[in-house]
Amino acid sequence: MAQQLLISGTDTGVGKTVLTALLAAYWQIHRPHLKTAIFKPLQSGVGDREFYQTHFSLDQSSQEITPLWYEQPLAPPIAAEREQRTVDLTQVWHTLELLQKRFDQIWIEGVGGLGTPITYEITVADLARDWRLPTVLVVPVRLGSLGQAVANVALARQVGLQLKGIILSSQSETALHQIEDLTPPWLLENLTQVPVLGLIPPISSFRDRFHLAQVASGLNLEGLG
């Protein structure tokens, strides 16, 4: 059975793709005996799937990276409705089952935050619980993130989701120097009772996978499982 980890976040644009790229690069370089897959179950608009295809040599088709894709960058149920389609989670689950048989490690990038709707009835948190996906929460270093992190962790606990830890994401040098003002790790841990497993510094280029792997090595990879 493949090992799986859902990379979720407090919101959209917080660093989920960056963390997924770091982990995939580390596993490809330092654990080449393990077959690694990247899975973005649903995507609205152009972005993540295209990024992974550009920067990684994956033994996956576009459909195996992202089974459901919608043109407009909206929440999946709304994007699907605009195109007169439905969110077919059976198709997504079938693709994941196929990947589980072919790969040893699957990095699954979520949509938005844990509270983001996948359909009109369920959220990312519900899906992660139902599919038994261990999850890491990416929290950006910026004003307001403490409250968002607390809310996302509360949702994870409410639905019974296995939350392995928090990764802080700094998207600028300025933010990197403001961690203790904006998202002190000790305060995050006090408020959420979830361990902070590392900090992602600003990444200037994603072309060098060895550099990405080196950055990943600074995270608590053991804590991520």
Buried (B, 14 or more C-beta within 10 A) or exposed (E): EBBBBBBBBBBBEBBBBBBBBBBBBBBBBEEEEEBBBBBBBBBBEEBBBEBBBEBBEBEBEEEBBBBBBBEEEBBBBEBBBEEEEEBBBEBBBEBBEBBBEEBBBBBBBBBBBBBBBBBEEBBBBBBBBBBEBBBBBBBBBBEEBBEBBBBBBEBBBEBEBEBBBBBBBBBEEEBBEBBEEBBBBEEBBEBBEBBBBBBBBEBEEBEEBEBBBBBBEEBEBEBBE
